[in-house]
């Protein structure tokens, strides 16, 4: 087991911090297959998260985020990399005047790169599909038609 403990001070206030944390929980459920529970409090909130190989909680306050996570054996091998990415991403978000907007922009950019990376390389749009080959029709010299009496 490997533990991660990250604390970051911020000047967002509880409402903005709450919005950012709630959006993170939504994305974590969708993109990371985490089960998240968001509990609002009077002066702080808690996001509890769980998935195979990891669980923990994010405490959301008016002036700080505190993340405590426990990684299982397999993810524990990547503890340093996981912790480094979380710290880097959180610090980048908190450096923006509007971290929620920055989060949405970063998410859109990531999804755009992901879609481009996994798009078929030689696919053509339907309207550009090749037309079937046609052969010119040979003109035949037929005998003149007989008129009916």
C-alpha positions as CSV (number, residue, x, y, z in Angstrom):
1,X,0.0,0.0,0.0
2,X,1.1,3.5,-0.8
3,X,-0.3,6.7,0.6
4,X,-0.6,10.1,-1.1
5,X,-1.1,13.2,1.0
6,X,-1.4,16.6,-0.8
7,X,-2.5,19.9,0.7
8,X,-2.9,23.1,-1.4
9,X,-3.9,26.5,-0.2
10,X,-6.2,28.6,-2.4
11,X,-8.1,31.8,-2.3
12,X,-11.3,30.6,-4.1
13,X,-13.7,30.6,-1.2
14,X,-16.0,27.7,-0.4
15,X,-18.5,28.2,-3.3
16,X,-15.9,28.2,-6.1
17,X,-13.8,25.4,-4.4
18,X,-17.0,23.4,-4.1
19,X,-17.9,23.8,-7.8
20,X,-14.4,22.8,-8.9
21,X,-14.3,19.8,-6.6
22,X,-17.8,18.7,-7.6
23,X,-16.8,18.9,-11.3
24,X,-13.7,16.9,-10.6
25,X,-15.8,14.2,-9.0
26,X,-18.1,14.1,-12.1
27,X,-15.1,13.7,-14.4
28,X,-13.4,11.1,-12.1
29,X,-16.5,9.0,-12.2
30,X,-16.7,9.1,-16.0
31,X,-13.1,9.0,-17.0
32,X,-11.4,7.1,-14.1
33,X,-14.3,4.7,-13.3
34,X,-14.4,6.0,-9.7
35,X,-17.3,5.8,-7.4
36,X,-17.5,9.3,-5.8
37,X,-19.7,10.6,-3.0
38,X,-19.9,14.3,-2.4
39,X,-20.9,15.4,1.0
40,X,-21.5,19.2,1.6
41,X,-20.9,20.6,5.0
42,X,-21.4,24.1,6.5
43,X,-17.7,25.0,6.4
44,X,-16.1,22.3,4.3
45,X,-17.1,19.4,2.0
46,X,-15.7,15.9,1.5
47,X,-15.4,13.9,-1.7
48,X,-14.9,10.2,-1.0
49,X,-13.7,8.2,-4.0
50,X,-13.1,4.5,-4.6
51,X,-12.1,2.3,-7.5
52,X,-10.2,-0.9,-7.7
53,X,-6.7,-0.2,-6.5
54,X,-7.4,3.2,-4.9
55,X,-9.6,5.0,-2.5
56,X,-9.5,8.1,-0.5
57,X,-11.0,11.5,0.1
58,X,-10.7,15.1,-0.9
59,X,-11.5,17.7,1.7
60,X,-12.7,20.9,0.2
61,X,-12.5,24.1,2.3
62,X,-12.8,27.8,1.7
63,X,-9.0,28.1,1.8
64,X,-7.5,24.7,1.1
65,X,-7.8,21.3,-0.7
66,X,-6.5,18.3,1.1
67,X,-6.2,15.0,-0.7
68,X,-5.6,11.7,1.1
69,X,-5.5,8.6,-1.0
70,X,-4.4,5.0,-0.5
71,X,-3.1,3.1,-3.6
72,X,-3.2,-0.7,-3.8
73,X,-0.3,-2.9,-4.7
74,X,-0.5,-2.4,-8.5
75,X,-1.1,1.4,-8.5
76,X,1.3,1.8,-5.6
77,X,4.1,1.0,-8.1
78,X,3.2,4.3,-9.9
79,X,2.7,6.4,-6.7
80,X,5.4,8.9,-7.6
81,X,4.1,9.4,-11.1
82,X,0.4,9.7,-9.9
83,X,1.3,12.1,-7.1
84,X,3.4,14.2,-9.5
85,X,0.6,14.5,-12.0
86,X,-2.0,15.4,-9.4
87,X,0.3,18.1,-7.9
88,X,1.2,19.5,-11.4
89,X,-2.5,19.6,-12.5
90,X,-3.8,21.1,-9.2
91,X,-1.0,23.8,-9.2
92,X,-1.8,24.7,-12.8
93,X,-5.5,25.1,-12.0
94,X,-5.0,27.1,-8.9
95,X,-2.6,29.5,-10.8
96,X,-5.6,30.6,-13.0
97,X,-8.0,33.4,-12.1
98,X,-10.9,31.0,-12.9
99,X,-9.8,27.4,-12.1
100,X,-13.1,25.9,-13.1
101,X,-12.9,27.4,-16.5
102,X,-9.3,26.3,-16.8
103,X,-10.3,22.8,-15.8
104,X,-13.0,22.7,-18.5
105,X,-10.5,24.0,-21.1
106,X,-7.9,21.4,-20.1
107,X,-10.5,18.7,-20.2
108,X,-11.6,19.7,-23.7
109,X,-8.0,19.9,-24.9
110,X,-7.3,16.4,-23.5
111,X,-10.5,14.9,-25.1
112,X,-9.6,16.5,-28.5
113,X,-6.1,15.0,-28.4
114,X,-7.5,11.6,-27.3
115,X,-10.1,11.6,-30.1
116,X,-7.5,12.6,-32.7
117,X,-5.1,9.9,-31.5
118,X,-7.7,7.2,-31.7
119,X,-9.4,8.2,-35.0
120,X,-9.1,5.8,-37.9
121,X,-6.2,6.9,-40.0
122,X,-7.5,6.0,-43.5
123,X,-11.3,6.5,-43.1
124,X,-13.1,8.7,-45.6
125,X,-16.3,10.5,-44.8
126,X,-19.3,8.7,-46.3
127,X,-20.0,11.4,-48.9
128,X,-16.5,10.9,-50.3
129,X,-16.8,7.1,-50.8
130,X,-15.5,6.0,-54.1
131,X,-18.1,5.5,-56.8
132,X,-18.4,2.1,-58.5
133,X,-16.5,1.8,-61.7
134,X,-18.6,2.1,-64.8
135,X,-18.0,0.7,-68.3
136,X,-19.1,2.5,-71.4
137,X,-22.1,0.7,-72.9
138,X,-21.2,-0.6,-76.4
139,X,-23.4,0.6,-79.1
140,X,-24.7,-2.3,-81.2
141,X,-25.8,-2.2,-84.7
142,X,-29.2,-3.7,-84.6
143,X,-31.3,-4.4,-87.7
144,X,-34.0,-1.8,-88.2
145,X,-37.2,-2.6,-86.5
146,X,-40.1,-3.9,-88.7
147,X,-43.2,-1.9,-88.6
148,X,-46.3,-3.8,-87.5
149,X,-49.2,-3.9,-90.1
